Amino acid sequence: MRSFKNKSIWLIGASEGLGREVARLLNAEGAKLFLSARNETSLRDLCHEMLDATPLPLDVTNAESIRSAYALIEYLDVIIYNAGAYDPMPTQNWDTDKALRMIDVNLNGCLRAVGEVLPDMLANRSGHIVLIGSLSAYGGLPKAIGYGASKAAVASIAETMRHDLKGTGVEVQLINPGFIKTRLTDKNNFKMPQLLTPINAAKHVIKGMRKNTFRYDFPWPFSGIIKLFTSLPDFIKFRT
């Protein structure tokens, strides 16, 4: 089983919620952390409680911001892309600006970050890329304009990378959480099945990262129900 002790890990989206708890678990294991998010104050507060963590504030919607942060990392074993934007949006309440913001953070930010680290990982023939997706990627779900599309695209990117990087020494993993109790999901006005605390979700993420499998979905059985629902024939799935 994979260990992260003494591994150099860049966690993007570390300032709160899931990312913050993943950082704490990796720090407890002895990883060398580089932590990024827009909230510099929160990042520095988090790093102060850790033994070997460097704050690298950035904006994932700005390629130069990501490039400048990565330039400060001498060597990288693992990148975790966890930055996310979310607004619940039924089609009737379409908000183009919010939808585009979700696409830019969740998808385009992922492309910018991976694009920076991948050439070096390929040159070193070593690396571990972890993309935090979502169970919403399995199919179009209610109230998920923008968010579901962005996460479905991240899943597609991860799958393509998995095909293309075979034999290069660079490993790709896609980790798909369900609902996590954060300031983002606090926006929801519907019941969220098997709602996890950030620390419990973080334990799942670390468990998934230790495995040699490409995809890790959680929590069960909700993840299985989502996959079953999205695989139903259209005449059942969309019946009124």
Legacy VTK file of the C-alpha trace (Angstrom):
# vtk DataFile Version 3.0
C-alpha trace
ASCII
DATASET POLYDATA
POINTS 240 float
0.000 0.000 0.000
1.331 3.420 -1.013
2.920 5.671 1.620
3.210 9.454 1.366
5.957 9.903 3.933
8.656 12.252 2.600
6.738 12.715 -0.660
6.608 16.198 -2.159
2.899 16.953 -2.661
1.239 20.013 -4.188
-2.368 20.318 -3.030
-4.376 22.936 -4.904
-7.583 23.862 -3.097
-6.230 23.431 0.420
-7.551 26.372 2.398
-10.788 24.874 3.734
-13.182 21.938 3.725
-12.001 18.720 2.132
-8.628 20.080 1.005
-7.735 21.363 4.449
-8.407 17.982 6.049
-6.523 16.100 3.316
-3.553 18.375 3.997
-3.681 17.594 7.708
-3.763 13.852 7.102
-0.850 13.995 4.669
1.124 16.171 7.065
0.541 13.681 9.880
2.023 11.010 7.617
5.181 13.038 7.046
4.624 14.435 3.573
6.358 17.600 2.382
3.445 19.823 1.430
2.966 22.779 -0.880
-0.494 24.187 -0.262
-2.345 26.461 -2.659
-5.604 28.392 -2.729
-6.699 31.997 -3.184
-7.074 32.647 0.551
-3.517 33.420 1.606
-4.389 34.058 5.260
-6.129 30.721 5.639
-3.241 28.948 3.904
-0.640 30.494 6.193
-2.679 29.652 9.286
-2.885 26.047 8.116
0.833 25.830 7.363
1.681 27.209 10.814
0.164 24.122 12.422
2.255 21.775 10.268
5.855 20.568 10.334
6.769 20.832 6.648
4.286 22.874 4.652
4.772 25.843 2.348
1.912 28.193 1.413
1.725 28.982 -2.299
-1.299 31.253 -2.787
-2.615 31.382 -6.342
-5.649 31.876 -8.540
-6.460 28.804 -10.651
-8.193 31.002 -13.236
-4.843 32.674 -13.979
-2.199 30.605 -15.777
0.672 32.878 -14.755
-0.370 32.592 -11.104
-0.141 28.797 -11.309
3.141 28.956 -13.232
4.720 31.273 -10.643
3.666 29.017 -7.768
4.979 25.875 -9.438
8.328 27.565 -10.088
8.878 27.592 -6.318
8.641 23.779 -6.086
12.021 22.161 -6.649
10.720 18.619 -7.108
7.199 17.183 -7.138
5.967 13.640 -6.533
2.195 14.231 -6.345
-0.244 16.902 -7.455
-3.799 16.918 -6.092
-6.236 19.196 -7.895
-9.063 19.901 -5.462
-9.974 23.515 -6.281
-13.683 23.829 -6.867
-16.524 26.255 -7.432
-20.152 25.309 -6.956
-23.554 26.921 -7.209
-26.721 24.815 -7.366
-28.404 25.792 -10.603
-31.617 24.358 -12.031
-32.055 25.120 -15.717
-34.924 27.517 -14.960
-32.521 29.697 -12.938
-29.790 29.741 -15.572
-26.923 32.105 -14.687
-24.289 32.148 -17.415
-21.673 33.982 -15.346
-21.898 31.465 -12.497
-21.844 28.521 -14.879
-18.754 29.846 -16.637
-17.085 30.465 -13.282
-17.599 26.809 -12.336
-16.160 25.712 -15.676
-13.152 27.983 -15.280
-12.281 26.831 -11.752
-13.227 23.159 -11.925
-12.156 22.358 -15.485
-9.904 25.055 -16.924
-8.004 25.415 -13.656
-7.359 21.684 -13.714
-6.020 21.940 -17.268
-3.739 24.825 -16.308
-2.323 23.041 -13.264
-1.783 19.661 -14.899
-0.269 21.380 -17.916
2.432 22.883 -15.701
3.528 19.733 -13.895
3.095 17.077 -16.582
6.171 17.874 -18.721
8.485 17.507 -15.715
6.800 14.307 -14.572
7.166 12.836 -18.037
10.816 13.859 -18.170
11.397 12.231 -14.769
9.288 9.200 -15.733
7.672 9.512 -12.326
4.640 11.272 -10.892
1.185 10.891 -9.400
-1.703 13.092 -10.566
-4.857 13.037 -8.448
-7.967 14.785 -9.741
-10.843 15.309 -7.317
-13.982 14.830 -9.356
-17.555 14.208 -8.283
-20.239 11.552 -8.480
-22.190 14.139 -10.481
-19.843 13.365 -13.387
-21.673 10.099 -14.090
-24.624 11.799 -15.746
-26.738 14.905 -15.971
-28.370 15.427 -12.585
-31.005 17.955 -11.462
-29.814 21.442 -10.450
-26.288 20.852 -11.735
-25.932 23.185 -14.729
-22.267 24.125 -14.940
-21.024 21.994 -12.079
-21.970 18.595 -13.468
-20.609 19.499 -16.897
-17.288 20.642 -15.442
-16.835 17.460 -13.419
-17.850 15.230 -16.343
-15.137 16.922 -18.394
-12.567 16.373 -15.625
-13.493 12.674 -15.629
-13.029 12.533 -19.395
-9.612 14.181 -19.100
-8.562 11.727 -16.405
-9.658 8.759 -18.519
-7.773 10.027 -21.569
-4.660 10.605 -19.482
-4.955 7.115 -18.052
-4.890 5.695 -21.579
-2.115 7.923 -22.898
0.257 7.796 -19.911
0.406 4.025 -19.660
4.039 2.989 -19.420
5.349 6.521 -18.802
5.798 6.201 -15.044
3.140 8.872 -14.459
0.047 7.612 -12.633
-3.379 9.241 -12.825
-6.226 8.800 -10.362
-9.770 10.130 -10.352
-11.455 10.375 -6.953
-15.204 11.048 -6.968
-16.786 12.150 -3.684
-20.462 12.437 -2.938
-21.861 15.188 -0.715
-19.486 16.803 1.800
-20.549 19.280 4.474
-18.867 22.550 3.408
-19.748 26.178 2.771
-20.427 25.158 -0.838
-22.972 22.437 -0.094
-24.541 24.707 2.519
-26.082 26.413 -0.531
-28.198 23.340 -1.251
-31.851 23.365 -0.223
-32.389 19.631 -0.755
-31.606 16.543 1.275
-28.074 15.283 0.617
-27.799 11.493 1.075
-24.885 10.220 3.174
-23.547 13.723 3.795
-19.944 13.390 5.004
-17.917 15.641 7.261
-14.731 17.006 5.652
-12.506 14.823 7.839
-14.390 11.630 6.968
-14.306 12.554 3.274
-10.571 13.271 3.543
-9.982 9.797 4.965
-11.719 8.373 1.894
-9.514 10.486 -0.398
-6.331 9.221 1.264
-7.653 5.662 1.093
-8.274 6.090 -2.630
-4.827 7.598 -3.193
-3.180 4.592 -1.546
-4.803 2.178 -3.975
-3.427 1.144 -7.343
-6.811 1.649 -8.981
-7.635 4.450 -11.401
-11.043 5.416 -9.999
-12.293 5.634 -6.434
-15.931 6.568 -5.728
-17.410 7.215 -2.298
-19.444 6.863 -0.146
-21.022 3.454 -0.697
-23.898 2.673 -1.302
-24.772 6.178 -2.551
-22.053 6.013 -5.204
-23.517 2.750 -6.506
-27.016 4.209 -6.613
-25.824 7.219 -8.625
-24.083 4.988 -11.172
-27.146 2.777 -11.423
-29.493 5.730 -11.898
-27.392 7.344 -14.612
-27.138 4.034 -16.485
-30.912 3.567 -16.673
-32.610 3.814 -20.076
-33.763 7.335 -20.898
-37.453 6.399 -20.843
-37.063 5.445 -17.167
-34.553 8.090 -16.115
-36.496 11.035 -17.508
-40.045 9.880 -16.902
-42.360 12.472 -15.349
LINES 1 241
240 0 1 2 3 4 5 6 7 8 9 10 11 12 13 14 15 16 17 18 19 20 21 22 23 24 25 26 27 28 29 30 31 32 33 34 35 36 37 38 39 40 41 42 43 44 45 46 47 48 49 50 51 52 53 54 55 56 57 58 59 60 61 62 63 64 65 66 67 68 69 70 71 72 73 74 75 76 77 78 79 80 81 82 83 84 85 86 87 88 89 90 91 92 93 94 95 96 97 98 99 100 101 102 103 104 105 106 107 108 109 110 111 112 113 114 115 116 117 118 119 120 121 122 123 124 125 126 127 128 129 130 131 132 133 134 135 136 137 138 139 140 141 142 143 144 145 146 147 148 149 150 151 152 153 154 155 156 157 158 159 160 161 162 163 164 165 166 167 168 169 170 171 172 173 174 175 176 177 178 179 180 181 182 183 184 185 186 187 188 189 190 191 192 193 194 195 196 197 198 199 200 201 202 203 204 205 206 207 208 209 210 211 212 213 214 215 216 217 218 219 220 221 222 223 224 225 226 227 228 229 230 231 232 233 234 235 236 237 238 239
